Amino acid sequence: MIRPRRSLLFMPGSNARALEKARSLLADGIILDLEDSVAPDAKAMARDQIAKAIAAGGFGKREVLIRVNSLDTSWWVDDVTMAGKARPDGILVPKVSTVADLNAIANRLSDINADMSIRVWAMLETARGVLDADKLAAASKDSETRLAGFVFGPNDISRETRIRMQPGRAAMIPMITHCILATRAHGLEILDGPYSDISNIDGFATECAQGRDLGFDGKTLIHPSHIEACNAIFTPPAEEVEQARKIIAAFEKPENASRGAIQLDGRMVERLHADMAKRTIAIADAIAAMGH
């Protein structure tokens, strides 16, 4: 089943009010954070609050992920242990650089007999992670890794590589495309990283549209004010959905059953367009089922 992932909002696990608010926001998913937004002395408290919040439920159809701390910290084992027992939809792991990192997470989840429905998402935010995106994506063939997809992390990449974050992200597009190709080659999903200038809604919308056109499935967000624009930009336009339904209907006619290409409204349409149309309709239907 296709799941809409237009907007996934980071919420600090140490902020009880934010965890409560997350249940009513119109994001497709919520990322309950133990990493960047949580101070070192609040990690344990955040862990407990997130476990209780998930146990209490009330997130509706929203996808719920927990972002743990990276494997180079002392916190990650406790984070993954809690997450495995709390049974969110997924665990987001920052700074994944090697298949060994994925295996370390897989082994910990296996050790605690975590439910196999919990998926793993890896953040591509190191030079090594980006270079080896194909190797990381290929690791999804091993079901033990539980790998569902990636989140592209531009800020950490910028810090490590000294590639500057400029409006338009021209310098980063080769890396983004490389990561998206690796993702699609192995049938995974990939989300764009957050936009830091919270007050610049126009700049955010521009980057959102760019992300959609580059092939991202959605965007991670750091402020609720970005949800509405993000959802709108990553929702297939009504006319695109209508056209997709026309393409499917045309190929389903008995006279077109064996044809690889047909004429529709004066244009040549191939079977590959029908495949693309099916995905457009599936996403539109899944968004409608979210109810927001």
VENZI-V814160 format. One record per residue. RES is the residue in three letters. PSI is psi in whole degrees, 0 to 359 (999 if undefined). NEAR is the number of other ideal C-beta (glycine too) atoms within 12 Angstrom. D_LAST is the distance of its C-alpha to the last C-alpha in Angstrom with 2 decimals. Layout:
BEGIN
RES,PSI,NEAR,D_LAST / RES,PSI,NEAR,D_LAST
END
This chain:
BEGIN
MET,133,10,18.26 / ILE,135,22,16.24 / ARG,131,28,13.56 / PRO,132,34,11.11 / ARG,48,44,12.62 / ARG,318,42,11.59 / SER,120,46,11.75 / LEU,118,46,13.88 / LEU,127,44,15.07 / PHE,133,43,18.65 / MET,127,44,19.44 / PRO,126,32,23.16 / GLY,343,45,24.30 / SER,354,28,27.05 / ASN,100,24,24.86 / ALA,323,21,24.09 / ARG,322,15,22.06 / ALA,320,29,19.78 / LEU,323,37,19.36 / GLU,316,19,18.42 / LYS,329,23,15.94 / ALA,333,39,14.22 / ARG,342,24,12.95 / SER,354,20,10.79 / LEU,152,31,9.61 / LEU,27,31,6.25 / ALA,151,42,8.46 / ASP,335,41,8.64 / GLY,158,46,12.00 / ILE,133,44,14.52 / ILE,105,50,18.18 / LEU,117,49,20.49 / ASP,134,43,23.49 / LEU,356,46,27.17 / GLU,253,41,28.54 / ASP,325,33,28.65 / SER,3,27,26.98 / VAL,124,33,29.25 / ALA,152,18,32.91 / PRO,320,16,35.57 / ASP,359,10,36.70 / ALA,3,22,33.21 / LYS,312,30,32.39 / ALA,317,22,33.61 / MET,318,22,31.85 / ALA,320,38,28.53 / ARG,314,34,29.11 / ASP,318,25,29.68 / GLN,320,32,26.67 / ILE,316,46,24.30 / ALA,316,28,26.03 / LYS,321,20,25.66 / ALA,318,34,21.98 / ILE,321,33,21.22 / ALA,325,18,23.69 / ALA,336,17,22.04 / GLY,205,16,18.65 / GLY,10,18,15.59 / PHE,359,30,13.25 / GLY,224,20,11.33 / LYS,1,24,10.14 / ARG,139,34,10.42 / GLU,135,38,13.58 / VAL,119,41,16.34 / LEU,154,47,19.30 / ILE,124,48,22.44 / ARG,119,48,24.36 / VAL,174,48,28.02 / ASN,158,35,31.00 / SER,163,31,32.90 / LEU,352,30,35.82 / ASP,13,17,38.37 / THR,170,21,37.68 / SER,356,13,39.04 / TRP,341,29,35.65 / TRP,324,33,33.99 / VAL,314,24,35.72 / ASP,322,24,34.67 / ASP,310,40,31.09 / VAL,324,39,30.85 / THR,312,26,32.69 / MET,313,38,30.25 / ALA,320,45,27.22 / GLY,325,35,28.87 / LYS,330,26,29.44 / ALA,338,34,26.05 / ARG,59,26,24.35 / PRO,179,40,21.19 / ASP,329,31,19.54 / GLY,166,42,21.61 / ILE,128,49,24.17 / LEU,123,48,24.21 / VAL,119,50,27.85 / PRO,158,42,28.97 / LYS,40,35,31.98 / VAL,124,46,32.47 / SER,334,31,35.53 / THR,162,24,37.27 / VAL,330,27,36.90 / ALA,324,18,38.90 / ASP,314,34,36.03 / LEU,321,36,33.71 / ASN,326,24,36.52 / ALA,317,28,37.01 / ILE,315,45,33.43 / ALA,318,32,33.83 / ASN,320,23,37.15 / ARG,317,32,35.86 / LEU,323,38,33.02 / SER,319,23,35.64 / ASP,326,16,38.07 / ILE,11,21,35.78 / ASN,43,13,34.70 / ALA,142,29,31.01 / ASP,136,19,28.82 / MET,350,17,28.49 / SER,343,15,24.76 / ILE,120,36,24.46 / ARG,159,37,24.06 / VAL,132,46,25.65 / TRP,135,45,24.31 / ALA,136,53,27.03 / MET,124,46,27.00 / LEU,99,48,29.25 / GLU,19,37,30.76 / THR,158,34,34.50 / ALA,316,22,36.98 / ARG,318,22,37.97 / GLY,317,38,34.42 / VAL,314,39,33.73 / LEU,320,21,37.15 / ASP,26,26,36.70 / ALA,323,41,33.07 / ASP,318,24,34.43 / LYS,318,27,36.38 / LEU,315,43,33.43 / ALA,322,35,31.19 / ALA,334,20,34.11 / ALA,344,32,34.21 / SER,343,31,31.12 / LYS,332,18,33.68 / ASP,109,19,34.89 / SER,339,15,32.38 / GLU,333,22,33.66 / THR,338,37,31.95 / ARG,17,35,28.49 / LEU,123,41,27.44 / ALA,334,36,23.95 / GLY,190,43,23.84 / PHE,158,48,24.45 / VAL,124,47,23.20 / PHE,130,45,25.38 / GLY,87,43,26.87 / PRO,326,38,28.44 / ASN,315,28,29.79 / ASP,324,29,31.92 / ILE,316,36,33.03 / SER,316,24,34.16 / ARG,319,16,36.06 / GLU,324,21,37.79 / THR,344,23,38.63 / ARG,13,10,39.25 / ILE,124,22,37.12 / ARG,142,16,35.83 / MET,103,25,32.22 / GLN,153,14,32.45 / PRO,134,18,29.92 / GLY,339,17,29.23 / ARG,31,31,30.14 / ALA,318,14,32.93 / ALA,339,18,34.96 / MET,347,33,32.17 / ILE,319,22,31.10 / PRO,321,18,33.84 / MET,318,31,32.61 / ILE,312,35,28.95 / THR,318,23,30.03 / HIS,315,29,32.36 / CYS,321,45,29.66 / ILE,320,34,27.28 / LEU,316,21,30.25 / ALA,319,33,31.11 / THR,309,36,27.59 / ARG,329,22,27.45 / ALA,337,19,31.07 / HIS,15,26,30.15 / GLY,31,15,26.82 / LEU,180,35,24.74 / GLU,157,36,21.58 / ILE,135,41,21.82 / LEU,146,49,19.72 / ASP,155,44,20.98 / GLY,172,39,22.33 / PRO,161,37,21.27 / TYR,123,36,22.37 / SER,332,23,24.77 / ASP,84,20,25.26 / ILE,321,15,22.45 / SER,347,12,23.57 / ASN,81,18,23.84 / ILE,323,21,20.47 / ASP,316,15,22.26 / GLY,320,22,23.82 / PHE,313,32,20.61 / ALA,321,24,18.98 / THR,314,20,22.24 / GLU,325,38,22.32 / CYS,311,37,18.73 / ALA,322,22,19.76 / GLN,316,27,22.99 / GLY,316,41,21.40 / ARG,314,31,19.35 / ASP,332,18,22.65 / LEU,343,29,24.65 / GLY,5,25,22.64 / PHE,152,38,20.48 / ASP,342,37,17.42 / GLY,193,42,15.52 / LYS,143,43,16.67 / THR,145,50,17.49 / LEU,153,43,17.12 / ILE,4,30,19.40 / HIS,136,30,17.81 / PRO,336,23,14.51 / SER,346,22,15.33 / HIS,350,39,14.74 / ILE,311,36,11.08 / GLU,311,24,9.90 / ALA,320,31,12.83 / CYS,313,42,12.55 / ASN,317,31,9.14 / ALA,317,24,10.63 / ILE,324,30,13.91 / PHE,4,38,13.11 / THR,128,30,11.13 / PRO,131,30,14.07 / PRO,150,17,15.08 / ALA,320,15,15.24 / GLU,330,12,19.02 / GLU,320,21,19.10 / VAL,318,25,17.26 / GLU,317,18,19.63 / GLN,320,25,22.55 / ALA,318,30,21.68 / ARG,323,24,21.77 / LYS,320,24,25.09 / ILE,314,34,26.53 / ILE,315,27,25.81 / ALA,321,19,27.24 / ALA,317,28,30.28 / PHE,340,29,31.16 / GLU,351,17,30.88 / LYS,140,15,33.65 / PRO,322,9,36.92 / GLU,346,11,38.86 / ASN,4,21,36.58 / ALA,323,12,36.44 / SER,9,11,38.99 / ARG,141,19,38.25 / GLY,338,14,36.95 / ALA,144,18,36.20 / ILE,166,26,35.76 / GLN,134,15,35.66 / LEU,119,24,32.51 / ASP,40,12,32.49 / GLY,7,7,35.47 / ARG,149,14,34.06 / MET,130,16,34.98 / VAL,129,27,32.17 / GLU,170,20,32.90 / ARG,326,21,31.68 / LEU,329,15,30.02 / HIS,328,25,27.78 / ALA,321,28,26.85 / ASP,317,17,25.92 / MET,322,20,23.71 / ALA,321,30,22.19 / LYS,319,23,21.42 / ARG,318,22,19.47 / THR,314,29,17.49 / ILE,318,26,16.65 / ALA,318,23,15.89 / ILE,314,32,13.39 / ALA,318,28,11.71 / ASP,320,21,11.81 / ALA,323,27,10.58 / ILE,317,30,7.40 / ALA,323,17,7.08 / ALA,338,17,8.13 / MET,331,25,5.58 / GLY,12,12,3.80 / HIS,999,21,0.00
END
